[in-house]
Amino acid sequence: MPDFSNEQRLFALGRPIIAGVDEAGRGPLAGPVVAAAVVLDPASIPDGLDDSKALSARRREQLFAEIAATSALCVIAAPPSVIERLNIRGATLWAMRAAVAGLPSIPDHALIDGRDVPPDLVCPATALVGGDGLSLSIAAASIVAKVTRDRMCAQMELDAPGYGMGQHKGYGSAGHLEALQRLGPSIHHRCDFAPVRRLVTGS
């Protein structure tokens, strides 16, 4: 389970505002990649924070509400147009950087899930591989990003019916690939991702 030890080490160095940063949606064929930055209140940390992938959808929704009520947060979505322009890694780092910059106060330090610290971040940062399983702040950010993106997928299903976006969340499931073959790409698809590109360009 994640804990607060990374944050406490930074508190001891005189850095009281610590942001956890994570993303959701790097792998899907459709929809945005969503990044969240969360600054937890040490006195009001919701119980049961964990990597969003380890939680049920219902539990994520419950924790999302608790995080939003007790924490400072910012969420940024990079749509398919940004993913196509910057590639998925670049779009993810772009969204992470914007999420940290959009917090109500500039953090003293950010804890970033993964191997990369976004360039030109507004504060010092540390990248933690598997950070959503190590840091409560990153775990909170993973929940916020995942719930936000899942809600966006439900909206995409209304915008582009027939693909099942609300069920597969844009990932390349068999049903999604079949719908792509039958219907062609929608406005929400990432045209630079291979299964979609092949349908658009024939190569």
N, C-alpha and C positions, 0 to 999 in steps of 0.2 A: 504494500500500500504506500502511496506517496506520503511524505511528511513535510514538516516546515523547517527542516534543518538547513537547507540551502538559504532560505530567507533569513533565518536567525543568524547565520554566519555573516550575512551582509548587514543586518541590523547592528551587529557588534562592530562593524567597520564604520558605523555612522551613516548608513544609507537606509533611511526609514521607509522610503516609498519604493516598493519592489513590484514590478509587473511580471506576471506570467503570460507567455505568448504561445499560442498554438494555432493550427489550421485544421480545416476539414475540407476534403474534396479534391485532393491532388490527383487521384486516379480515375475518376469517372470520365465518361465520354461526353457528358453534357452538364451544363450548369456552371456556376462560379466556383472558384476556390475561395473559401471564407477564412479570414484570420480574426482572432480575438485577442485582446490584451485585457488582463484583469488584475486589479490591485485589491487583494483581500484585506479586510480589516482584521488584524490579529485577534481582536476581542470578539469577533462575530464570524468565525469560520464555520460554514455549514458542515454538519456531520455527514460523513459518507462520501466525501469527494474522492474521485478515482478517475483513472483514464476513461474517457467517454465510451470507448469500445467495450469496457468491462461492465457497463451499466445497461439496464433495460431502457427502452424509449421512455416509458412512464417515469422511471427514476430520474433520467436526465432532465425531463421537463420539470419535475419537482425541484431538483437542485438548481436548475436554471433560474427559477423564480426566487429561490433563496439567495443565490449569488447576486442577482440583479438588485435585490432589496438591501444588501449589506455591503456591496463592493462598488468600486469605480471600474467602469469597463468601456471599451470601444470595440465595435465590430466593423470590419471592412470586407467587402466582397469584390473580388476581381472577376469580371464577367468574361465570357469566351473571347471577346474582342481584345481584352488585355492579355489573356493567355496566349492568343495567337501572335500578338505583337512581341511579347517578352519571353515566351515559352513558359511552361508550367512552373519551373523553378523560379524564374524571374518574377512571374506574377505572384507567386506565393510570398517571396521576399518583399515585393512591392506592397502587398496587402498587410504583411506583418509590420513593416515600417510605418505605414499609414495608421494602423491600429494603435501603435504605441504613441505616435504623435497626436492622435486624437483623444487621448485620455485627458481628464479635467486638469491634472497636474503632471508636469514632466517627471517621469520616474527617476529615482537615483540610480537604478539598475534594472535591467530586464533579464529574465530567465527565458531562453528561447528553446522550444522543443526542436530537436534535430541536430544537424551538424553545422549549420550555417547561421551566422549572425547577419541580419540584413545590413547592406551597406548604408552609410549615412544615417544611421539610427540617431535619435535625439538624445540618447543616453548610453552609458557603458552597458555591455551585455555579456552574458555567458550562454553558450550553446550547450544543451544537455541532451545527449542521445537517449531516447526513451524517457524524456523528461516528464511526460504525463504520468508515468509510474513512479516518479521520484519526488516531484515538487507539487505541493498542494495548489500553488498559484498556477502552474502550468495545467494541472488537472482541471482546475476551474475554467481556464481558457479553452481547454479541449471540449468541455461540456457546452460552453456558450457558443463556440464555433459550430459544433455538431448540431445542436438544436436549431440554431439560426439557419444553417444550410438545409436541414430536413424540412423546415417550414417553407423555405424557398422552393424546394422540390415539389411540395404539395401545390404551390402556386403555379409552378411550371406545368404540372399535369393539367391544370385548368386552362393554361395558355396554349398548350400543345397536347391535346388528348390523343390517346392511342398508343403512346409509348410506355405508359406505366411508370412515369417518373416518380410518383409518390411511393411506389413499391421498391423499385431497384435503386432509387436515388441517383440515377444517371450512370450507374456502373454498367459494365458490359455483360449483363446477364444474357442467357439464351433468348429470353423473351424480348429484351431490348434490341439485341442484334437482329432478330426477326422483324421487329417493327421498323427498324432502320432500313432494312432491305425492302420492306413493303411500302413504307411511307416516304423514305428519303429523310435527310437531316432536317431538323426544325431550327428555329432561330436560336435555340438554347444549346445546340450541339457545338462541340469543339472541333472545328473543321481541320485542324492540324493534327488531331489524334488519328492514328493509322486506320482503324475501322471506319471512321467517318470520312477521312480523306479519300480512301479507296472508292467510296460511293460518289464523292464529289468529282474526283479527277479521273477515276478509272485506273489509278495506279497506286 
